[in-house]
Amino acid sequence: MSVVGERSQMYVGGAWVGAASGKTMRVTNPATGEALAELPDAGRDDAWKAVDEAAKAFAAWAATPGLERGKILRRIFELMTEQRDDLARLVTEENGKPFDEARREVAFATGYFSWFAEEARRVYGEIVPPPVSGKRLWVLRQPLGVVGAITPWNFPATMVTRKIAPALAAGCTVVLKPASATPLTALALARICEAAGLPSGVFNVLTSKNSGVIGQVFLDHPALRKIAFTGSTEVGKRLMAGASQQLKRVSFELGGNAPFIVFDDADLAPAADGAVGIKFLRVAGQSCICANRLYVQESIAAKFIPMFIERVNALKVAPGFEAGAQIGPLINAEILSKVDGLVQSAVHSGARLDTGGRRLTNGVYSKGLFYAPTVLTQVREEMAVAREEIFGPVAPVMTFNDEAEVIQRSNNTTFGLAAYFYTRDLRRAIRVAEALEYGMVGVNDATGYTHEIPFGGYKESGLGREGGKQGIEEYMEVKSISVGTSP
């Protein structure tokens, strides 16, 4: 079965359907502007029905032994692996990222099904010694219920599997609302789940350009017990406020403002490579864990910054299917305008533009939303480009004098998702890693994270964790049972 299949329907209750209203929405390629699909534009009635279908499917799926759930998840992993290139083409078409990067994303996304297929059988309870005779105390973990998942456009495969794999492994059923810009990969995953034997109603996909309407159903429907959301901090706060009305469980992965610190004792070449990789080579900088601010110790700035700029100038910006492409287009005109606005504002306020700083419009760039990889130096902390999440291929570089100063400056933000630093001093590595107020810290490592450890942030970067053994716990209730045994 092709993962592409029909590009005109969404998946609800085990059936491929249109919107009740008959409305549709268009999906386009950000590199070329061409239309890729015309999909249902779901409304409130469609979303309510999807939650109803998930609620009907919940009891049987929750009662399915974890080992059996794991076998289905394993089959999904196998089918995703077999169809990796087809999925990657979809990612490149609707998101714009280079095809090689899309293949890596799909491979990583696939791994969540492999990981949680194994974790499904390891949801352990406890037998607790009672404080008095004549009692037995048990602690069980049971699936929460129906989950509403809302995912963004920057990782159309990973953001979906990182949420649905642990939820399904735990015994929950899911209604997914993927980003309206990138729903095709999610629909392809639904076809794979269907082919793998996932029962009807256990996984549902709604396509809609009105996220607010779908989110409100998630808040209103009494059968939906948890909202898992990746997106902006502002939307997360609104969802959290709404969820309080029924005390629904929430887990959020929100914005970031990741510092990337280069100490004077670092290996500079690996540090420069790491900075380029985590700043520019993840969806053209459109990632919440991308380096957002570069701090370089003053004593090595004259050596490190030119080394970094040289690497940035060597990057190839191109449509995703062009050989050697490393950076694709930005996702939409709004993002492009924001990125350019941050650059121009910084330059107007005294920052120096060392490279880039413009939209690319000639030749192959003429129909897409491409922006030149940009490096700004002489940036000051109060500039918007250093305070806001950039979400584009722009690297603001600042210098610092000592360890205490850079820790304070790095932590002086409402965000706390990811941070990175390079040093050869083991004592410094321990001190700084423990002092940085971030959920994920890379020490001489800017490759991100793995399935085996939890993903999530401090402060306004989110609540809860995804991945690791903690990932499945986010979809479980804890039940205490006290049994009297006296005659």
Secondary structure, 3 states (H helix, E strand, C coil): CCCCCCCCCEEECCEEECCCCCCEEEEECCCCCCEEEEEECCCHHHHHHHHHHHHHHHHHHHHCCHHHHHHHHHHHHHHHHHCHHHHHHHHHHHHCCCHHHHHHHHHHHHHHHHHHHHHHHHCCCEEECCCCCCEEEEEEEEECCEEEEECCCCCCCHHHHHHHHHHHHHCCEEEEECCCCCCHHHHHHHHHHHHCCCCCCCEEECCCCCHHHHHHHHHHCCCEEEEEEECCHHHHHHHHHHHCCCCCEEEEECCCCEEEEECCCCCHHHHHHHHHHHHHCCHHHCCCCCEEEEEEEHHHHHHHHHHHHHHHHCCCECCCCCCCCCECCCCCHHHHHHHHHHHHHHHHCCCEEEECCCEECCHHHCCCCEECCEEEECCCCCCHHHHCCCCCCEEEEEEECCHHHHHHHHHCCCCCCEEEEECCCHHHHHHHHHHCCCCEEEECCCCCCCCCCCECCCHHHEECCECCCHHHHCCEEEEEEEEECCC
